[in-house]
């Protein structure tokens, strides 16, 4: 990505890039992960049962509606990084690094699926999705460079630990990641559209078209799940869907509550924002998931707050170190597990899956 004429980005020091890349490389329960899977199983997918919907989605992706979107224009205002509140700067850079890592992890996974496969339908899909995610990651990294930092994406590919997931777990996790990404971006975009005084960085102006990429990627995984009804109808898989919903939603809660200055600058209450994102994601996910978390249940918010306190305690214990720190970390870990079990056992809402899974963004 090239800056606009006249823009001067701070010099990137090797140490700044190394530090930022280390942030992206770190593997924790809250950080975005890199995944690998059984590519041979993916290669055997037969999309004939969803062919009309599949062909329409692929045609849309092939047309590449966002081809020229991820470029700086005159709408890219100058950012006063030096004058930014230090606490906000730390949290915003953390947000950008996390977002860049998440986008790039999708690029790596999709590119590998395309490289390893022979199924023309699957290879074409993942080629388009890898293209989109690479643009997203590059655009965020370009924004980071203006702050004098950046993620070494080439090094990240080699250094980041990879987590093996069976294909069905890739479907559940990635579908949710793409749809919740859409819900997060469009909620921020609409809020700042109504309250432009809180738009402290120009990247938010790019969120509307950007989030439509996330939406279409989620549509692809919904169709992949539709090719095998057992993935969403068997009792065991319904329990797995419930698990991934609980894990993704609670992780988002903890991660967002670790960035109070970022959300304060945006002018949003974190509890409201997260609940709004859950509500949008849950409504969208009815297209393919027969179970939905009850986010209005009396145990829901208290359970999320218990989870957040447990993660704060684990982080503090890690800093203490030694045997005492280890013991406190184990105790906090047990509290996190108890909070997760409490959330997981909240009765879910059920619905009948529609005949057609395809949706269009409406928010």
C-alpha positions as MATLAB code, in Angstrom:
seq = 'XXXXXXXXXXXXXXXXXXXXXXXXXXXXXXXXXXXXXXXXXXXXXXXXXXXXXXXXXXXXXXXXXXXXXXXXXXXXXXXXXXXXXXXXXXXXXXXXXXXXXXXXXXXXXXXXXXXXXXXXXXXXXXXXXXXXXXXXXXXXXXXXXXXXXXXXXXXXXXXXXXXXXXXXXXXXXXXXXXXXXXXXXXXXXXXXXXXXXXXXXXXXXXXXXXXXXXXXXXXXXXXXXXXXXXXXXXXXXXXXXXXXXXXXXXXXXXXXXXXXXXXXXXXXXXXXXXXXXXXXXXXXXXXXXXXXXXXXXXXXXXXXXXXXXXXXXXXXXXXXXXXXXXXXXXXXXXXXXXXXXXXXXXXXXXXXXXXXXXXXXXX';
ca = [
       0.000    0.000    0.000;
       1.253    3.453   -0.795;
       0.608    6.517    1.304;
      -0.879    9.586   -0.336;
       1.578   12.123   -1.751;
       2.773   14.407    1.024;
       2.215   11.876    3.808;
       5.331   11.113    5.796;
       5.302    7.910    7.815;
       7.647    7.560   10.787;
      10.779    5.549   10.175;
      10.280    1.896   11.022;
      12.956    0.710   13.405;
      13.924   -2.948   13.377;
      13.143   -3.115   17.097;
       9.647   -1.648   16.632;
       8.837   -4.205   13.937;
      10.290   -7.001   16.074;
       8.239   -5.954   19.110;
       5.006   -5.696   17.124;
       5.645   -9.028   15.390;
       6.274  -10.599   18.807;
       2.830   -9.377   19.900;
       1.287  -11.056   16.853;
       3.329  -14.233   17.285;
       2.379  -14.809   20.921;
      -0.063  -17.679   21.369;
      -2.576  -17.311   24.221;
      -6.219  -18.213   24.777;
      -7.209  -14.710   23.677;
      -4.900  -14.114   20.714;
      -5.893  -14.977   17.131;
      -4.499  -18.377   16.118;
      -3.178  -19.925   12.920;
      -4.939  -23.143   11.949;
      -4.221  -26.241    9.922;
      -6.599  -29.080    9.086;
      -7.230  -32.251    7.065;
      -6.938  -30.807    3.561;
      -7.744  -34.136    1.896;
     -11.129  -34.180    3.597;
     -11.808  -30.634    2.408;
     -10.855  -31.680   -1.107;
     -13.636  -34.304   -1.076;
     -16.426  -31.769   -0.497;
     -19.225  -31.998   -3.069;
     -21.196  -28.755   -3.481;
     -23.767  -30.195   -5.923;
     -26.552  -30.013   -3.299;
     -26.086  -26.234   -3.018;
     -24.950  -25.600   -6.580;
     -27.271  -22.666   -7.510;
     -26.449  -20.739   -4.315;
     -22.785  -21.673   -4.596;
     -22.472  -20.415   -8.155;
     -24.101  -17.089   -7.277;
     -21.719  -16.569   -4.353;
     -18.646  -17.500   -6.406;
     -19.759  -15.155   -9.196;
     -20.049  -12.341   -6.647;
     -16.570  -13.059   -5.282;
     -15.115  -13.339   -8.768;
     -16.499   -9.900   -9.663;
     -14.308   -8.564   -6.826;
     -16.519   -5.648   -5.720;
     -13.863   -4.354   -3.306;
     -10.966   -4.489   -5.771;
     -10.194   -0.776   -5.440;
     -11.420   -0.246   -1.904;
      -8.338   -0.889    0.231;
      -6.383    2.147   -0.890;
      -5.814    5.420    0.894;
      -7.681    8.360   -0.594;
      -8.236   11.980    0.416;
     -10.665   10.605    3.038;
      -7.646    9.224    4.904;
      -7.115   12.004    7.436;
      -3.715   12.677    8.975;
      -3.341   10.908   12.320;
      -1.525   12.679   15.154;
       0.078    9.594   16.650;
       2.490   11.681   18.746;
      -0.383   13.607   20.311;
      -2.608   10.576   20.906;
      -3.331    9.704   24.523;
      -0.657    7.120   25.455;
      -3.135    4.617   26.950;
      -5.372    4.879   23.879;
      -2.361    4.483   21.584;
      -1.322    1.248   23.305;
      -4.831   -0.217   23.136;
      -5.438    0.914   19.554;
      -2.155   -0.581   18.346;
      -3.086   -3.790   20.181;
      -6.460   -3.736   18.370;
      -4.787   -3.223   14.989;
      -2.149   -5.915   15.584;
      -4.807   -8.402   16.731;
      -6.996   -7.558   13.719;
      -4.057   -7.834   11.313;
      -3.095  -11.228   12.778;
      -6.682  -12.512   12.542;
      -7.020  -11.392    8.914;
      -3.638  -12.831    7.969;
      -4.375  -16.149    9.695;
      -7.383  -16.493    7.399;
      -5.197  -15.689    4.403;
      -2.653  -18.365    5.388;
      -5.324  -21.022    5.969;
      -7.249  -20.273    2.764;
      -4.093  -20.100    0.670;
      -2.951  -23.479    1.993;
      -6.367  -24.992    1.266;
      -6.134  -23.734   -2.296;
      -2.530  -24.922   -2.702;
      -3.151  -28.411   -1.335;
      -6.444  -29.099   -3.110;
      -7.549  -30.424   -6.484;
     -11.292  -29.811   -6.145;
     -11.962  -26.884   -8.531;
     -14.938  -25.567   -6.531;
     -13.049  -25.507   -3.243;
      -9.821  -24.166   -4.762;
     -11.634  -21.302   -6.472;
     -13.445  -20.319   -3.269;
     -10.326  -20.305   -1.119;
      -8.354  -18.425   -3.758;
     -10.840  -15.542   -3.575;
     -10.990  -15.575    0.225;
      -7.191  -15.624    0.549;
      -7.071  -12.633   -1.813;
      -9.529  -10.675    0.355;
      -7.847  -11.495    3.663;
      -4.421  -10.553    2.282;
      -5.787   -7.140    1.340;
      -7.316   -6.655    4.782;
      -4.097   -7.609    6.588;
      -1.994   -5.408    4.298;
      -4.281   -2.416    4.776;
      -4.133   -2.717    8.583;
      -0.370   -3.155    8.468;
      -0.113    0.005    6.393;
      -2.049    1.854    9.106;
       0.370    0.468   11.703;
       3.349    1.768    9.735;
       2.069    5.310   10.237;
       2.505    4.720   13.969;
       6.083    3.621   13.384;
       5.365   -0.093   13.880;
       4.355   -3.027   11.681;
       3.950   -6.794   11.695;
       6.476   -8.844    9.708;
       3.881  -11.055    8.028;
       6.451  -13.270    6.313;
       8.142  -14.041    9.632;
       4.741  -14.534   11.278;
       3.909  -17.325    8.835;
       6.962  -19.286    9.976;
       7.056  -18.359   13.678;
       3.390  -18.552   14.709;
       2.277  -21.828   16.257;
      -0.379  -23.678   14.248;
      -3.400  -25.324   15.879;
      -4.859  -28.429   14.242;
      -8.640  -28.420   13.910;
     -10.771  -31.048   12.209;
     -12.549  -29.561    9.167;
     -15.903  -29.319   10.954;
     -14.277  -27.301   13.742;
     -12.716  -25.056   11.104;
     -16.218  -24.530    9.697;
     -17.746  -23.625   13.065;
     -14.881  -21.396   14.227;
     -14.248  -19.649   10.907;
     -17.936  -19.134   10.135;
     -18.359  -17.453   13.514;
     -15.155  -15.453   13.094;
     -16.293  -14.069    9.734;
     -19.857  -13.301   10.830;
     -18.857  -11.766   14.144;
     -16.244   -9.747   12.237;
     -19.042   -8.397   10.054;
     -21.169   -7.576   13.106;
     -18.280   -5.839   14.874;
     -17.259   -3.721   11.895;
     -20.766   -2.666   10.890;
     -21.729   -1.805   14.474;
     -18.692    0.467   14.814;
     -19.279    1.940   11.346;
     -22.951    2.774   12.003;
     -22.135    4.220   15.430;
     -19.434    6.496   13.996;
     -21.672    7.411   11.068;
     -24.088    8.851   13.658;
     -21.317   10.187   15.928;
     -18.434   11.279   13.648;
     -16.764   13.238   16.463;
     -15.637    9.878   17.895;
     -13.910    8.756   14.686;
     -10.348    9.185   15.948;
      -8.738    7.262   13.062;
      -9.620    7.174    9.326;
      -9.526    3.370    9.048;
     -13.065    3.235   10.449;
     -14.339    4.937    7.266;
     -13.368    1.793    5.338;
     -15.390   -0.589    7.542;
     -18.678   -0.727    5.586;
     -17.414   -2.328    2.361;
     -14.779   -4.215    4.335;
     -17.348   -5.927    6.522;
     -19.217   -7.107    3.431;
     -16.140   -9.229    2.587;
     -16.464  -10.792    6.042;
     -20.154  -11.429    5.418;
     -19.609  -13.193    2.096;
     -16.847  -15.365    3.581;
     -19.266  -16.452    6.274;
     -21.803  -17.285    3.564;
     -19.259  -19.616    1.978;
     -18.793  -21.561    5.205;
     -22.556  -21.709    5.724;
     -22.847  -23.371    2.311;
     -19.992  -25.763    3.108;
     -21.832  -26.843    6.253;
     -25.065  -27.163    4.276;
     -23.431  -29.814    2.045;
     -23.378  -32.192    5.035;
     -26.567  -31.852    7.150;
     -25.061  -33.918    9.982;
     -22.717  -31.015   10.743;
     -25.618  -28.962   12.091;
     -28.318  -31.508   12.966;
     -26.685  -34.318   14.966;
     -26.897  -34.109   18.754;
     -23.116  -34.199   19.191;
     -22.515  -31.471   16.635;
     -25.174  -29.244   18.192;
     -23.172  -29.489   21.412;
     -20.022  -28.542   19.504;
     -21.782  -25.546   17.921;
     -22.880  -24.476   21.389;
     -19.286  -24.822   22.586;
     -17.877  -22.647   19.804;
     -20.574  -19.999   20.281;
     -19.785  -19.819   23.996;
     -16.022  -19.765   23.422;
     -16.094  -17.084   20.713;
     -18.546  -14.813   22.551;
     -16.774  -15.059   25.922;
     -13.345  -14.502   24.328;
     -14.649  -11.358   22.653;
     -16.007  -10.091   25.984;
     -12.681  -10.559   27.772;
     -10.641   -9.105   24.916;
     -12.854   -6.026   24.534;
     -12.942   -5.305   28.267;
      -9.132   -5.200   28.202;
      -9.400   -2.106   25.941;
     -11.420    0.443   27.947;
      -9.657    3.521   26.510;
     -10.193    2.336   22.934;
     -13.935    1.930   23.443;
     -14.151    5.155   25.443;
     -12.553    7.017   22.524;
     -15.114    5.457   20.190;
     -17.875    6.617   22.539;
     -19.334    3.148   23.088;
     -20.154    1.272   26.277;
     -18.365   -2.084   26.031;
     -21.252   -4.080   27.524;
     -23.697   -2.514   25.068;
     -21.351   -2.972   22.122;
     -20.634   -6.635   22.789;
     -24.295   -7.465   23.396;
     -25.223   -5.668   20.171;
     -22.612   -7.669   18.239;
     -23.856  -10.923   19.817;
     -27.432  -10.000   18.877;
     -26.532   -9.348   15.240;
     -24.367  -12.477   15.010;
     -27.048  -14.663   16.586;
     -29.688  -13.374   14.174;
     -27.405  -14.065   11.194;
     -26.317  -17.499   12.440;
     -29.920  -18.781   12.381;
     -29.220  -19.396    8.690;
     -27.148  -22.483    9.562;
     -26.974  -23.011   13.358;
     -30.057  -24.651   14.930;
     -29.079  -23.440   18.422;
     -28.631  -19.900   19.701;
     -27.207  -18.651   22.986;
     -29.649  -16.846   25.277;
     -27.744  -13.601   25.796;
     -30.601  -12.171   27.869;
     -30.489  -14.989   30.433;
     -29.868  -13.811   34.044;
     -26.630  -15.847   34.192;
     -25.189  -14.509   30.927;
     -23.654  -11.131   31.868;
     -22.570  -12.250   35.379;
     -20.915  -15.312   33.813;
     -19.022  -13.189   31.298;
     -17.875  -10.861   34.075;
     -16.669  -13.845   36.115;
     -14.720  -14.999   33.079;
     -13.194  -11.546   32.685;
     -12.145  -11.381   36.349;
     -10.555  -14.832   36.056;
      -8.470  -13.757   33.051;
      -7.380  -10.571   34.812;
      -6.309  -12.698   37.801;
      -4.405  -15.081   35.508;
      -2.582  -12.169   33.889;
      -1.650  -10.694   37.274;
      -0.434  -14.098   38.529;
       1.712  -14.516   35.423;
       3.427  -11.203   36.167;
       4.062  -12.265   39.779;
       5.799  -15.470   38.649;
       7.354  -18.082   40.873;
       5.502  -20.815   42.762;
       3.089  -18.316   44.277;
       2.240  -16.912   40.860;
       1.816  -20.418   39.450;
      -0.601  -21.366   42.253;
      -2.626  -18.198   41.729;
      -2.683  -18.843   37.988;
      -4.042  -22.364   38.512;
      -6.745  -21.017   40.843;
      -7.720  -18.325   38.333;
      -7.741  -20.937   35.558;
     -10.177  -23.035   37.576;
     -12.388  -19.975   38.020;
     -12.332  -19.394   34.248;
     -13.364  -23.011   33.614;
     -16.199  -22.694   36.153;
     -17.378  -19.483   34.470;
     -17.289  -21.168   31.064;
     -19.293  -24.160   32.336;
     -21.863  -21.770   33.809;
     -22.194  -20.004   30.453;
     -22.237  -23.247   28.462;
     -25.058  -24.743   30.532;
     -27.426  -21.792   30.042;
     -30.415  -23.254   28.138;
     -30.172  -22.442   24.440;
     -32.819  -21.268   22.011;
     -33.591  -23.584   19.107;
     -34.899  -22.942   15.616;
     -35.654  -24.799   12.400;
     -33.064  -24.277    9.698;
     -34.304  -22.551    6.521;
     -34.249  -24.374    3.175;
     -31.948  -21.707    1.731;
     -28.991  -20.496    3.773;
     -28.010  -17.500    1.618;
     -28.383  -14.055    3.172;
     -27.486  -10.499    2.264;
     -26.175   -7.899    4.734;
     -28.925   -5.598    5.968;
     -27.455   -3.706    8.941;
];
